Each structure stands twice: as structure tokens, then as C-alpha cells.
């Protein structure tokens, strides 16, 4: 399960998201698809459910979405924007 560290703040809208890492004094921006995933992570949705919903909504094969979401999550982890619990 992924957890948002307490030092992370974000704003999500239809254009994407902005994530502020207060402890590192850094900012990251996400496109609308990244914001879609981020918002659902914040809501506590598990990765598998996010993949299924995103694949359904974009009419894309789940395996392709799973690969992209996995790469996205690795990027978030490398930036210390999410942790695993």
C-alpha cells in the first residue's frame, strides 16, 4: 500500500496537479493522467483498482495501463512523494 508522507501537499484540477514536498522544498507537476492517479491514491484507492478504472475509462488494455502506472509509481517513489507501508 502506498502512503502519502505528511510533508506532501497537492492541488489537483482538470489540467493536472502540483505537488509540494515541504521537507525537500521541491515541487512536481503532473499531467491530467498523473493527476487522475494521484487523486485516487490520496483517496486510498489501491493500484489494481486504479489500473482497472483507468483502462476502462481510456479504453486501453489493462497490461499497457499497468506498465505505465508502475513506471509512474516508481517515479513518485524516487522523488519521495509516496512511500510503501
C-alpha positions in Angstrom: 0.0 0.0 0.0 1.2 3.5 -0.9 1.1 6.2 1.7 1.4 10.0 1.2 4.1 11.4 3.5 2.8 14.1 5.9 5.1 16.7 4.4 3.4 16.5 0.9 0.8 19.0 -0.2 -1.0 18.9 -3.5 -3.6 20.7 -5.6 -5.4 18.7 -8.3 -7.7 20.1 -11.1 -8.7 19.2 -14.6 -5.4 20.4 -16.0 -3.2 18.2 -13.8 -1.7 18.5 -10.3 1.0 20.4 -8.4 2.7 18.6 -5.6 4.8 20.4 -3.0 7.3 18.5 -0.9 7.7 20.8 2.1 10.6 18.9 3.7 12.7 19.0 0.5 11.5 22.4 -0.8 10.6 20.9 -4.2 7.7 21.0 -6.5 6.4 18.5 -9.1 3.8 18.9 -11.7 1.6 16.1 -13.1 -0.3 15.9 -16.4 -4.1 15.1 -16.2 -3.4 11.3 -16.2 -0.9 11.6 -13.4 -3.3 13.8 -11.5 -6.0 11.1 -12.0 -3.8 8.5 -10.4 -2.5 10.9 -7.7 -6.1 11.9 -6.7 -7.1 8.2 -6.4 -4.0 7.4 -4.3 -4.9 10.2 -1.9 -8.4 8.8 -1.7 -6.9 5.5 -0.6 -7.6 3.5 -3.7 -5.3 0.6 -4.4 -3.2 0.4 -7.5 -5.0 -2.5 -9.1 -8.4 -0.7 -8.9 -6.8 2.5 -10.3 -5.4 0.5 -13.2 -8.8 -1.2 -14.0 -10.7 2.1 -13.8 -8.2 4.0 -15.9 -8.1 1.2 -18.5 -11.9 1.2 -18.7 -12.2 5.0 -19.0 -9.5 5.3 -21.6 -10.5 2.1 -23.5 -6.9 0.8 -23.2 -5.7 -2.7 -22.4 -5.0 -3.2 -18.7 -1.5 -4.5 -19.3 -0.5 -1.3 -21.0 -2.0 0.8 -18.3 -0.4 -1.4 -15.6 3.0 -0.9 -17.2 2.5 2.9 -17.3 1.1 3.2 -13.8 4.0 1.1 -12.5 6.6 3.4 -14.1 4.7 6.4 -12.7 4.7 5.0 -9.2 8.4 4.3 -9.4 8.9 7.9 -10.4 6.8 9.1 -7.5 8.8 6.8 -5.1 12.2 8.1 -6.5 11.0 11.7 -5.8 10.0 10.7 -2.3 6.4 11.6 -3.0 5.0 8.3 -1.9 6.2 5.6 0.5 5.3 1.9 0.8 3.7 0.7 4.1 
